[in-house]
Amino acid sequence: QLVESGGGLVQAGGSLRVSCKFSGMILSVFVSSDLGWYRQAPGKQREFVASIRGSSTNVADSVKGRFTISKDNTRRTVSLQMNSLKPEDTAIYYCNFQDHWGPGTQVTVSS
């Protein structure tokens, strides 16, 4: 089960941190699997934001230098630190593992 938390409303230029709890995932799978964040803005398709596998990370060009993905193996959580937020970052943010998705958390950036 994947559950996101930490979304909210922030002004442009501000920061937010969203986290995803991967409940029930055994440690070896959590450590070795590709775990990701995606987002979907109103009227747009869901798009890749960032992923992490082991210690390797991948970040979309649109958020590079502003967003950082990290994980806590002990707590089975993956977090996305979002800095210098822009109104175009407004979306529902989803965490992902293979074909499993969380319900999403809303991030709204006001101008």
Phi, psi and omega per residue, in radians:
Q1 nan 2.308 3.133
L2 -1.963 2.270 3.139
V3 -2.373 2.131 3.114
E4 -1.558 2.739 3.058
S5 -2.678 2.854 2.996
G6 1.751 -0.013 3.109
G7 -1.222 3.084 3.119
G8 2.866 -2.869 -3.123
L9 -1.913 2.317 -3.132
V10 -2.542 2.663 3.094
Q11 -1.394 2.715 3.092
A12 -0.964 2.415 -3.083
G13 1.598 -0.197 -3.124
G14 -1.478 -3.037 -3.088
S15 -2.280 2.643 3.016
L16 -2.537 2.708 3.056
R17 -2.222 2.152 3.054
V18 -1.938 2.550 -3.107
S19 -2.280 2.741 3.114
C20 -2.320 2.232 3.097
K21 -1.714 2.148 3.113
F22 -1.713 1.405 -3.059
S23 -1.206 2.389 3.052
G24 1.431 -0.007 -3.128
M25 -1.469 2.252 3.139
I26 -1.246 2.687 -2.983
L27 -1.031 -0.776 -3.075
S28 -1.084 -0.633 3.112
V29 -1.249 -0.751 -3.131
F30 -1.071 -0.721 -3.091
V31 -1.202 -0.651 -2.973
S32 -1.731 -0.140 -3.029
S33 -1.630 2.768 3.065
D34 -1.448 2.023 -3.089
L35 -2.058 2.279 -2.978
G36 -2.335 2.905 2.998
W37 -2.083 2.364 3.048
Y38 -2.250 2.896 3.072
R39 -2.506 2.713 3.102
Q40 -2.407 2.036 3.095
A41 -1.560 2.770 3.140
P42 -0.974 2.242 3.102
G43 1.348 0.097 -3.113
K44 -2.133 2.844 3.098
Q45 -1.348 2.729 3.067
R46 -1.151 2.386 -3.101
E47 -2.264 2.658 3.112
F48 -1.209 2.444 3.066
V49 -2.001 -0.963 -3.091
A50 -2.849 2.752 3.072
S51 -2.562 2.809 3.130
I52 -2.493 2.407 3.089
R53 -2.492 2.018 -3.013
G54 1.101 -2.136 3.095
S55 -1.832 0.087 -3.121
S56 -1.632 2.381 -3.140
T57 -2.169 2.724 3.090
N58 -2.425 2.299 -3.059
V59 -2.293 2.386 3.126
A60 -1.092 2.583 -3.126
D61 -1.020 -0.590 -3.067
S62 -1.158 -0.337 -3.107
V63 -2.129 0.019 -3.092
K64 -1.053 2.361 -3.116
G65 1.518 -0.197 3.136
R66 -2.050 -0.608 -3.105
F67 -1.905 2.498 3.093
T68 -2.297 2.280 3.100
I69 -1.797 2.466 3.121
S70 -2.602 2.938 3.106
K71 -2.536 2.727 3.096
D72 -2.093 1.841 -3.072
N73 -1.102 -0.658 -3.096
T74 -1.127 -0.709 -3.108
R75 -1.614 -0.058 -3.126
R76 0.987 0.773 3.124
T77 -2.156 2.564 3.027
V78 -2.130 2.260 -3.071
S79 -2.065 2.680 3.091
L80 -2.218 1.913 3.077
Q81 -1.542 2.115 -3.061
M82 -2.026 2.011 3.131
N83 -1.994 2.861 3.115
S84 0.861 0.830 -3.061
L85 -1.130 2.560 3.141
K86 -2.108 2.732 3.103
P87 -0.957 -0.571 3.139
E88 -1.248 -0.114 3.033
D89 -1.449 -0.111 3.122
T90 -1.072 2.174 -3.083
A91 -3.096 3.005 2.906
I92 -1.596 2.246 -3.106
Y93 -1.785 2.260 -3.084
Y94 -2.103 2.458 2.971
C95 -1.701 2.742 -2.970
N96 -2.522 2.462 2.963
F97 -2.482 1.955 -3.088
Q98 0.934 -2.048 -3.136
D99 -1.785 0.347 3.122
H100 -1.807 2.371 -3.127
W101 -2.281 2.548 2.980
G102 -1.390 3.012 3.124
P103 -1.266 -0.300 3.108
G104 1.696 2.747 3.063
T105 -2.376 2.367 -3.049
Q106 -1.425 2.280 3.005
V107 -2.074 2.155 3.138
T108 -2.174 2.195 -3.140
V109 -1.994 2.054 -3.124
S110 -1.603 2.596 -3.113
S111 -1.569 nan nan
